Amino acid sequence: MKPLRTFMFAPGSDSKKSDKVLTLGADAVILDLEDAVAISEKEQARKVVQETLLKPRGCKAYVRVNSISTNFFFDDLEAVICSRLDGIMLPKAESAEDIRMVDWLITEGEKKRGLPPGQIDLIPLIESAAGVYRAAEIASASPRISRLAFGAIDFSLDIGTTWSKDGNAFFYARSQLVIASRVAGIEAPIDTVYPEIKDIDGLVEECRLVRSMGFQSKLVIHPGQIEPVNKVFSPTPDEIAQARKIVVAFEEAEKQGLAAIQVDGKFIDYPVAMRAKKLLAIAEALGM
């Protein structure tokens, strides 16, 4: 399966932007019914999203519905569940109970439309202190959850701070999502948007930071962010060459009864060899 490195938002109420986002090279798009849509446009946005989901695309298509605490949530879910929907992003996810209820509703929607059970993915968007605190139980609450996503803008508002480039206020939250994902046995999480769309250097620096923490993808909000993010979350040629060298050397060592060797002066054991194999699998899935 091809790794999903970029999740690009598009306002669900704007048919031109929703159509265009399908062609920009993101691994997945998120048609937004929540923050990007004015209250007066919610109903019309559902119709636009329905039409957009039916159009040809070369990427995954998700819909961010409104939170379950709003009057829009149930109508959003009813409107968008269909065979062309890859998944739902649930904003402001804060408890396992929330997830189980949404899971049940999606399951009923699948039954109603004759879809295979569990076909629709669910991505909880963690963007509050409560969500971070309960990240592990949220991540484990439904088998249809593939990964978590972090929303730093709302999180910073909730904890009384502001978004900043250094990301110091988010270190704990990001670490929690990585650990919770591993405990639940799901994919590594998606990092938050980078709001300064003209600061590509800052975006790249942040991507490198969160990749080193255990994230494997990022939410993006501008077409110019797609290529830099895809590049950071893809193995480099040097990484691929080194991984191949490690795998070959370690397999040869195993044949000789050895489980600890050196490659280019670096200690290699089973965890390092497994990491190298995983990187090669990602590279192969990306056609590298």
C-alpha positions as CSV (number, residue, x, y, z in Angstrom):
1,M,0.0,0.0,0.0
2,K,1.3,3.4,-0.9
3,P,2.2,5.6,2.1
4,L,0.0,8.6,2.6
5,R,2.4,11.6,3.2
6,T,0.2,14.6,2.4
7,F,-3.4,15.2,3.3
8,M,-4.6,18.4,1.5
9,F,-7.6,20.4,2.7
10,A,-10.1,22.0,0.4
11,P,-13.2,23.9,1.4
12,G,-16.3,21.7,0.7
13,S,-18.3,24.8,-0.3
14,D,-16.0,25.7,-3.2
15,S,-16.6,23.4,-6.2
16,K,-13.6,24.8,-8.1
17,K,-11.1,24.3,-5.3
18,S,-12.6,20.9,-4.4
19,D,-12.2,19.8,-8.1
20,K,-8.7,21.2,-8.4
21,V,-7.4,19.6,-5.2
22,L,-7.9,16.2,-6.7
23,T,-5.2,17.0,-9.3
24,L,-2.5,18.6,-7.2
25,G,-0.4,15.6,-6.3
26,A,-1.4,15.1,-2.6
27,D,-1.7,11.5,-1.5
28,A,-5.0,12.2,0.1
29,V,-7.5,15.1,0.0
30,I,-9.8,16.2,2.8
31,L,-13.0,17.9,1.6
32,D,-13.8,20.1,4.6
33,L,-17.3,20.7,5.9
34,E,-16.1,22.2,9.2
35,D,-13.9,25.2,9.7
36,A,-13.6,26.2,6.0
37,V,-17.4,26.4,5.5
38,A,-19.5,29.3,6.8
39,I,-22.6,28.2,8.8
40,S,-24.9,29.6,6.1
41,E,-23.2,27.4,3.5
42,K,-23.2,24.1,5.3
43,E,-26.1,22.5,3.4
44,Q,-24.8,23.6,0.0
45,A,-21.3,22.4,0.9
46,R,-22.6,18.8,1.4
47,K,-24.0,18.8,-2.1
48,V,-20.7,20.0,-3.5
49,V,-18.8,17.3,-1.6
50,Q,-21.2,14.7,-2.9
51,E,-20.5,15.7,-6.4
52,T,-16.8,16.0,-5.9
53,L,-16.5,12.4,-4.5
54,L,-18.0,11.1,-7.7
55,K,-15.3,12.6,-9.9
56,P,-12.1,10.8,-11.2
57,R,-9.1,11.1,-9.0
58,G,-5.7,9.6,-8.3
59,C,-5.7,10.1,-4.6
60,K,-7.7,9.1,-1.5
61,A,-10.7,11.2,-0.6
62,Y,-11.7,12.0,3.0
63,V,-14.3,14.3,4.4
64,R,-13.9,16.3,7.6
65,V,-17.4,16.5,9.1
66,N,-18.4,18.9,11.8
67,S,-17.9,17.8,15.4
68,I,-20.4,15.6,17.1
69,S,-21.3,18.4,19.4
70,T,-22.8,20.5,16.6
71,N,-26.2,20.4,14.9
72,F,-24.5,19.6,11.5
73,F,-22.7,16.3,12.3
74,F,-25.5,13.8,11.6
75,D,-26.6,15.4,8.4
76,D,-22.9,15.6,7.3
77,L,-22.4,11.9,7.9
78,E,-25.7,11.0,6.2
79,A,-24.8,13.0,3.1
80,V,-21.2,11.8,2.4
81,I,-21.2,8.1,3.1
82,C,-20.9,6.4,-0.2
83,S,-18.8,3.9,-2.2
84,R,-16.4,6.7,-3.3
85,L,-15.6,7.9,0.2
86,D,-12.3,6.6,1.6
87,G,-12.7,8.0,5.0
88,I,-14.1,10.4,7.6
89,M,-12.0,12.9,9.6
90,L,-13.6,13.5,13.0
91,P,-12.6,16.9,14.5
92,K,-12.3,17.5,18.2
93,A,-12.2,13.8,19.0
94,E,-12.0,13.6,22.8
95,S,-13.1,10.2,24.0
96,A,-13.5,6.5,23.1
97,E,-17.2,6.9,23.5
98,D,-17.3,9.5,20.8
99,I,-15.4,7.2,18.5
100,R,-17.6,4.2,19.2
101,M,-20.7,6.2,18.4
102,V,-19.3,7.5,15.2
103,D,-18.2,4.0,14.3
104,W,-21.7,2.7,14.8
105,L,-23.2,5.4,12.7
106,I,-20.7,4.8,9.9
107,T,-21.5,1.1,10.1
108,E,-25.2,1.7,9.8
109,G,-24.5,4.0,6.8
110,E,-22.5,1.3,5.1
111,K,-25.3,-1.2,5.7
112,K,-27.9,1.2,4.3
113,R,-25.9,1.7,1.1
114,G,-24.8,-2.0,0.7
115,L,-21.2,-1.2,1.3
116,P,-18.7,-3.7,2.7
117,P,-18.5,-3.3,6.5
118,G,-15.5,-1.4,7.7
119,Q,-14.7,0.0,4.2
120,I,-14.7,3.6,5.4
121,D,-11.7,4.7,7.3
122,L,-11.9,7.0,10.4
123,I,-9.3,9.5,11.4
124,P,-9.8,11.2,14.8
125,L,-8.4,14.7,14.8
126,I,-6.8,15.3,18.2
127,E,-7.0,19.1,19.0
128,S,-7.6,19.5,22.7
129,A,-6.1,18.7,26.0
130,A,-8.8,16.0,26.6
131,G,-8.0,14.4,23.2
132,V,-4.3,14.3,23.9
133,Y,-4.9,12.9,27.4
134,R,-7.1,10.1,26.0
135,A,-5.2,9.5,22.8
136,A,-4.4,5.9,23.5
137,E,-8.0,5.0,24.2
138,I,-9.2,7.0,21.2
139,A,-6.7,5.2,18.9
140,S,-7.9,1.8,20.2
141,A,-11.6,2.5,20.1
142,S,-12.5,1.3,16.6
143,P,-10.9,-1.2,14.1
144,R,-11.7,1.3,11.3
145,I,-9.2,3.8,12.7
146,S,-6.1,3.8,10.5
147,R,-4.2,6.8,12.1
148,L,-4.6,9.8,14.3
149,A,-4.1,13.4,13.3
150,F,-2.9,16.4,15.3
151,G,-4.5,19.8,15.2
152,A,-2.1,22.3,16.8
153,I,-4.1,25.5,16.2
154,D,-7.2,24.5,18.2
155,F,-4.9,22.7,20.7
156,S,-3.0,25.8,21.4
157,L,-6.2,27.7,22.0
158,D,-7.4,25.1,24.3
159,I,-4.3,25.1,26.5
160,G,-3.9,28.8,26.5
161,T,-0.9,29.3,24.3
162,T,-0.2,30.3,20.7
163,W,1.2,28.5,17.7
164,S,4.9,29.1,17.2
165,K,7.5,27.8,14.8
166,D,9.7,26.3,17.5
167,G,6.8,23.9,18.4
168,N,7.9,23.6,22.0
169,A,4.3,23.8,23.3
170,F,3.4,20.8,21.2
171,F,6.2,18.4,22.0
172,Y,4.3,16.5,24.6
173,A,1.1,16.3,22.5
174,R,3.0,15.0,19.5
175,S,4.8,12.4,21.5
176,Q,1.5,11.2,23.0
177,L,0.0,10.7,19.5
178,V,3.1,8.7,18.4
179,I,3.0,6.5,21.4
180,A,-0.7,6.0,21.4
181,S,-0.6,5.0,17.7
182,R,2.1,2.4,18.4
183,V,0.2,1.0,21.4
184,A,-3.0,0.7,19.3
185,G,-1.1,-0.9,16.4
186,I,-2.2,1.7,13.8
187,E,-0.3,3.8,11.3
188,A,2.0,6.6,12.5
189,P,0.1,9.9,13.0
190,I,-0.5,12.9,10.7
191,D,1.1,16.1,11.9
192,T,-0.8,19.4,12.1
193,V,-1.0,22.1,9.4
194,Y,1.8,24.7,9.0
195,P,-0.1,27.9,8.8
196,E,2.6,30.2,7.3
197,I,2.1,29.1,3.7
198,K,4.9,31.2,2.2
199,D,7.5,29.9,4.7
200,I,8.6,26.7,2.9
201,D,11.9,26.5,4.7
202,G,10.1,26.6,8.0
203,L,7.6,23.9,6.8
204,V,10.5,21.6,5.7
205,E,12.2,22.1,9.1
206,E,9.0,21.2,10.9
207,C,8.5,18.2,8.7
208,R,12.0,16.9,9.5
209,L,11.4,17.4,13.2
210,V,8.1,15.5,13.3
211,R,9.4,12.8,11.0
212,S,12.2,12.2,13.5
213,M,9.6,12.0,16.3
214,G,7.7,9.3,14.5
215,F,5.1,11.0,12.3
216,Q,4.8,9.9,8.7
217,S,2.6,12.6,7.1
218,K,1.3,16.1,7.4
219,L,-1.9,18.1,6.9
220,V,-1.4,20.7,4.2
221,I,-3.4,23.8,3.3
222,H,-1.8,25.2,0.2
223,P,-0.7,23.5,-3.1
224,G,2.9,24.9,-2.6
225,Q,3.2,22.7,0.5
226,I,2.6,19.4,-1.2
227,E,5.9,18.7,-2.9
228,P,8.1,19.8,0.0
229,V,6.1,17.6,2.4
230,N,6.1,14.6,0.1
231,K,9.8,14.9,-0.3
232,V,10.6,15.1,3.5
233,F,8.4,12.1,4.2
234,S,9.9,10.0,1.4
235,P,13.2,8.1,1.8
236,T,16.2,9.9,0.3
237,P,18.5,8.1,-2.2
238,D,21.2,7.9,0.4
239,E,18.8,6.4,2.9
240,I,17.7,3.8,0.4
241,A,21.3,2.9,-0.5
242,Q,22.3,2.6,3.1
243,A,19.3,0.5,4.0
244,R,20.0,-1.9,1.2
245,K,23.6,-2.2,2.4
246,I,22.4,-2.9,5.9
247,V,19.9,-5.6,4.8
248,V,22.4,-7.4,2.6
249,A,25.1,-7.4,5.2
250,F,22.7,-8.5,8.0
251,E,21.2,-11.3,6.0
252,E,24.7,-12.6,5.3
253,A,25.6,-12.3,8.9
254,E,22.5,-14.3,9.9
255,K,23.6,-17.1,7.7
256,Q,26.8,-17.2,9.7
257,G,25.0,-17.2,13.0
258,L,25.6,-13.6,13.8
259,A,23.0,-11.1,15.0
260,A,25.2,-8.1,15.7
261,I,27.6,-6.6,13.1
262,Q,29.1,-3.3,12.0
263,V,28.3,-1.6,8.7
264,D,30.4,1.5,7.9
265,G,31.4,1.8,11.6
266,K,27.8,1.6,12.8
267,F,26.4,-1.1,15.1
268,I,23.7,-3.1,13.4
269,D,21.3,-5.6,15.2
270,Y,17.8,-6.8,14.6
271,P,16.0,-3.5,15.3
272,V,18.3,-1.6,13.0
273,A,17.9,-4.2,10.3
274,M,14.1,-4.2,10.6
275,R,14.1,-0.5,10.3
276,A,16.1,-0.7,7.1
277,K,13.7,-3.3,5.7
278,K,10.7,-1.1,6.5
279,L,12.4,1.9,4.8
280,L,12.9,-0.2,1.7
281,A,9.3,-1.3,1.7
282,I,8.2,2.3,1.8
283,A,10.6,3.2,-1.0
284,E,9.2,0.3,-3.1
285,A,5.6,1.4,-2.5
286,L,6.5,4.9,-3.7
287,G,8.2,3.5,-6.8
288,M,11.6,4.7,-5.7
